[in-house]
Amino acid sequence: MSGKRKRYGQYFTPGLISDFMVDLIDHEKNCRVLDPAAGKGVFLSSLVKKGFENIAGYEIDGSLENKSQVDIKNRDYLRTSLKVKFDVIIGNPPYVRWRNIPEEIREDFEKEYWENKINGLSDLLYSFLFRSVDKLREEGELIFLTPTFWLQNQHASSVRDYFIKNGYLDLIVSFNEMKICKNASTSYMVFKFIKDRVDGEKLDIIKIRDKRRLNKDLIQSIDELIESLRDKNKSVKEKGIKAFSRDQFSSPNQWPLVSPENKEVISKIEESCKNYSPKVEVKTSSGNTEKINLANLYTKYDLKKIGRTKDTLNKVKMDNKNYYTELGQKTFFKYNKPNSINKKHKRHIRLGDIAKIGNGLVSGLDKAFKVKDIHKYSQKEKQKMLKVVKSSDLNRFYNKSKTFYLFPNEIEKEETLKKEYPNFYNKLKEHKTKLEDRYDYGKNIPWWHWVFLRNWKLFKTSNHKIFVPSKERVNNKGFVRFTYVQGNFYPTQDVTAIVKRKRFNIDIKYILGFLNSKTLYKWILEKNPKKGRVLEFPHRPLSKIPIRLINWSNEKEIQIHNEIAKTVKTILEEKNWKKHIDQIEKEVKKLTKTT
Ligand SMILES: C[S@@+](CC[C@H](N)C(=O)[O-])C[C@H]1O[C@@H](n2cnc3c(N)ncnc32)[C@H](O)[C@@H]1O
């Protein structure tokens, strides 16, 4: 079964969802309907139940039992030449990663029809989306249950473009992490697309935010929210569900499901983080130094947005990181006045510009190294312990606890360990076989040493750090735990550390206040590449977070900076953020011009 599931993307839809989707059909009951990937026929049964008469179903796998009354044709939807078109195409098409797509189907993608649509990084789902748009009659409705990844995935931009060019989205219901199909762990959505090139149609979005169970009550709530959006045309919230209408997506770039209010906040934050950009020294490829506006140093990911390619820009280095920019002396570009193009193409300043970001240390076997009863150890042993902060030690602003770990990495001989650090030896010895197994990759690491001391020097030499959990579940608290850690504390592997670069003359407590503000949380919530409801904070997503730098010749901005830093200092001293968070919020709002 699992082989076929992989090849054909076989995940079966519950009747509650297929009934709900069939109810979204606006065509008359005698319209021509197709389920192109019918499986065992759950959509066909819902269609019959609701009185539809002209139903067709295709399914590539002839061995599946048809549980509906409709005859399912065992056909490959992608390779059958279909002369007719349909009023409604409905179903749950397969999603299969490129490497798992059956060879014969992959070969078909070499045909001209698929050119510029499908490439070696596409999912089988994309081909179903293209073909289904094609096989709809004018004003036809496409109603699919799919994973949400194609809204964001870079390699699905051709699909999004095709949708924009051929019609409009009428509805998206995003179920988040809710279990919809058995055995599938993906975030699902239902969407309805209309093949009609009209302007000004609104897109209704229903987002289920909290973890909910799929049941009749939930479906009823969704139905009611759809109704009320249509009647009142304004955002509504109800028990963990958010509903709003927005304009159609106008570009094939990512399609985040952001409400118009949040979209405005996000663009204000980004704009404000372009407002002040200091000049920084960069090294050119010929070894000279130049001063460039930080907002005009582009990473390779910015280039598409600003409509430029690497070869029309100069490669420079700042803090050993590569950037692309336009140096004043370039002549082959027609608008060659330094800064004339640059002003237009400022990008927002990011955390990755002003701070080094690194993953925490990996012991190899936490159970072996984590200290439980510290009083058992001698003074000498205590000195060879490492103070670490784990994700569970983090709080908003300050850490609520710390953890001690054995750290005998400087001890080279087993004999010394045994004699001089007997409690270390005894504890570690219990795990000796496991440790030896783990370290058996030719690195010749003694079994009592830690394995990956990533970023060791960085953590050792910096006295002020901000720690954040590498993964943080979205919850009602409405914040991410950015925590200030002073002194000799190290992050473990479930924590990512942020260390401000010295060249930026800004208080780390100000940065902490900014990161912990609700305003910035709105940005994070929309822009972080979440997995379901879990925010991900390895290096890249963290480095993209906008940071508002301070214009030191503007008295007002200096005041705001100092006020935020002072308030954070008080929070750290009193260990009470609840009392002071509103003050920080107020100041961040002034700086980002959000209300
Ligand atoms: C996600 S499952 C959904 C099945 C059914 N519609 C349901 O919702 O229960 C996708 C189905 O598409 C079928 N399939 C995969 N590739 C196909 C193709 N090229 N043509 C037709 N069916 C295909 C799979 O065998 C699988 O049954």
The ligand as a Gaussian input file, in Angstrom:
#p B3LYP/6-31G(d) Opt

LIG

0 1
 C       -5.286000      12.191000      -2.976000
 S       -5.997000      10.761000      -3.700000
 C       -7.698000      11.158000      -3.625000
 C       -8.618000      10.088000      -3.979000
 C      -10.094000      10.459000      -3.887000
 N      -10.405000      11.558000      -4.788000
 C      -10.446000      10.856000      -2.495000
 O      -10.484000      12.046000      -2.265000
 O      -10.665000      10.001000      -1.642000
 C       -5.559000      10.947000      -5.385000
 C       -5.995000       9.837000      -6.299000
 O       -5.520000      10.137000      -7.590000
 C       -5.137000       8.938000      -8.254000
 N       -4.220000       9.291000      -9.350000
 C       -2.880000       9.500000      -9.279000
 N       -2.398000       9.823000     -10.487000
 C       -3.444000       9.829000     -11.338000
 C       -3.574000      10.091000     -12.720000
 N       -2.528000      10.433000     -13.461000
 N       -4.797000      10.007000     -13.275000
 C       -5.888000       9.675000     -12.514000
 N       -5.816000       9.388000     -11.212000
 C       -4.616000       9.476000     -10.618000
 C       -4.527000       8.122000      -7.135000
 O       -4.501000       6.742000      -7.419000
 C       -5.446000       8.485000      -5.961000
 O       -6.491000       7.564000      -5.837000

